[in-house]
Amino acid sequence: MKDRSKSFETICVHGNYEAASGQPHVLPIAQSTTFRYYNAKDVAELFDLESANFMYTRLGNPTVNKLEEKMAMLEGGTAAIAASSGQAATLMAVLNICGAGDHIVAAANIYGGTHNLLGVSLAKLGIEVDFVDQDLPEEELAAFIKPSTKAVFGETLGNPALSILDFDKFSRLAKRAGVPLIVDNTLATPALCKPFEHGADIVIHSLTKYADGHASCVGGTVIESGKFDWAAGGKFPGMIEPDESYHGIKFYEKFGDIAFSMKMRGQLLRDLGCTMAPMNAYLIHQGLQTLHLRMERHSANALSLAEFLHTHEMVEWVVYPGLPHDKYYSLAQKYMPKGASGVIAFGVKGGRKAGEEFLEKLRLTSVVVHVGDVRTSVLHPASTTHRQLSDEEQVKAGIKPELIRISVGIENIDDIKEDFDQALGEVKKCL
Ligand SMILES: *Cc1c(COP(=O)(O)O)cnc(C)c1O
């Protein structure tokens, strides 16, 4: 992978795609399931993982590969695997190192979909999870670690609780357990935080959100730092022992700092097939070209709107880690100094009913189940994304019944404020 030394903004724009003379200036879409060879030996090498060429799009595709390389460059990792969705990325990251009888320590303040994946679907496969309060002192968190623990999991910026992960504490916790720290960096994006610089070993993303940025397609990725020692401690036999489905390949021995990704591609993309489509890779690759600019504007608009709401008479409370009175302000300053991203949570005065009324009065702002779009949008998590959780689990995940989550877009900030102001004015009339 070349050009690694270029600055973040330049990688966003140019990434790793460089057209040869007379070739397309924009990344081409390799809309082909398969790739032609002229002899059996070349194909056999592909099946033995001896060649980096393409064979079949379920396992790899030139367009998808360009997106993978770009994400690895942006995060500062050694390799990335693209997945059909963020959920698929989390599933593969976990299944790559966990099986029945294994255990994960996960922050409770994570995305509702991840909470279900870990707590419901993976529980059915015999993977056990403890959801923990991420703000507990290190010693109390350490009490959740067991001999069967295989990973520690958290989100840089929790969706939608807007908690910031204390990376120093969580990476020490993972080190003590001898397991990787897996971090979902979806809402922060590498433009605002690079988890590998703070001790994470594996980073996952829903690329559906800020990476795409235009709400046009679903995708995910898993990126590895290349620094985790899979041999120490004997906890990860799948990385060390021969894989008979590949003539006895030992992934860590053979692939070193990209072993986690090679194993995931070779075993999980092969067997689960949650592959990203080339068209989606093209769209997300395109979206990433403006990631640095968008995250700057999303953050600036969000801070300005949060300040406006904070002083508004119809607003009960505002949570945004960029506000100085916020619980996570100091962690945000430490780990996301360039901006606290574009997501705000707030409660309208008048509780749940007023919250619902407010959503109906918005004009510019859309009510959608999404974050990270260029368009400002809102959502009521208690009745939508987190409705599968019990009331108790909702509170544990940081969701109040009146919470409204805003994904602040990149429109003119005065237009956004005006829309919120008029909708809050309408709610006031109804009280
Ligand atoms: C949306 C989201 C996911 C799931 O991603 P999909 O692409 O919708 O499958 C995971 N984590 C976070 C933080 C998210 O916001």
PDBQT file of the ligand as one rigid body, heavy atoms in Angstrom, charges set to zero:
ROOT
HETATM    1  C1  LIG A 501     -25.601   1.809  12.149  1.00  0.00    +0.000 C 
HETATM    2  C2  LIG A 501     -24.581   1.339  13.069  1.00  0.00    +0.000 A 
HETATM    3  C3  LIG A 501     -24.163  -0.009  13.062  1.00  0.00    +0.000 A 
HETATM    4  C4  LIG A 501     -24.766  -1.027  12.142  1.00  0.00    +0.000 C 
HETATM    5  O1  LIG A 501     -24.444  -0.738  10.831  1.00  0.00    +0.000 OA
HETATM    6  P1  LIG A 501     -25.361  -1.144   9.555  1.00  0.00    +0.000 P 
HETATM    7  O2  LIG A 501     -24.546  -0.668   8.420  1.00  0.00    +0.000 OA
HETATM    8  O3  LIG A 501     -26.672  -0.468   9.717  1.00  0.00    +0.000 OA
HETATM    9  O4  LIG A 501     -25.492  -2.646   9.600  1.00  0.00    +0.000 OA
HETATM   10  C5  LIG A 501     -23.172  -0.379  13.956  1.00  0.00    +0.000 A 
HETATM   11  N1  LIG A 501     -22.635   0.504  14.816  1.00  0.00    +0.000 NA
HETATM   12  C6  LIG A 501     -23.021   1.789  14.858  1.00  0.00    +0.000 A 
HETATM   13  C7  LIG A 501     -22.392   2.718  15.834  1.00  0.00    +0.000 C 
HETATM   14  C8  LIG A 501     -24.002   2.253  14.000  1.00  0.00    +0.000 A 
HETATM   15  O5  LIG A 501     -24.391   3.547  14.057  1.00  0.00    +0.000 OA
ENDROOT
TORSDOF 0
